[in-house]
């Protein structure tokens, strides 16, 4: 999955003023199966990596944001 997911900044007002939207490009893990099971997606950014469960709706799925340095350390441990 390589779709852009747009979201409005939490600092934007509800009446259309000062709106900023950003997009993340999500990548599904190669270990996720095609039947909707155990799907993990990540969206890398320069300073953070965003992680979500792709079985949930993309616009409402909760995400975990991890500093890029912590993500690299995590990958070093799991690749061991």
WOPEDA-V469563 format. One record per backbone hydrogen bond with DSSP energy under -1.0 kcal/mol. CO is the residue of the C=O (numbers start at 1). NH is the residue of the N-H. E is the energy in kcal/mol with one decimal. If there is no record, write none. Layout:
[[CO	NH	E] [CO	NH	E]]
This chain:
[[3	26	-1.7] [5	24	-1.7] [7	22	-2.2] [9	12	-1.6] [17	13	-1.6] [20	9	-3.1] [22	7	-2.1] [24	5	-2.1] [27	42	-2.4] [29	32	-1.4] [37	33	-1.3] [39	54	-1.1] [40	29	-3.0] [41	52	-2.2] [42	27	-2.7] [43	50	-2.0] [47	68	-1.7] [48	45	-2.2] [49	66	-2.8] [50	43	-2.4] [51	64	-2.7] [52	41	-2.4] [53	56	-1.6] [57	60	-1.1] [57	61	-2.1] [64	51	-2.7] [66	49	-2.9] [67	71	-2.2] [68	72	-2.3] [69	73	-1.8] [70	74	-2.5] [71	75	-2.7] [72	76	-2.1] [73	77	-1.7] [74	78	-2.3] [75	79	-2.2] [76	80	-1.0]]
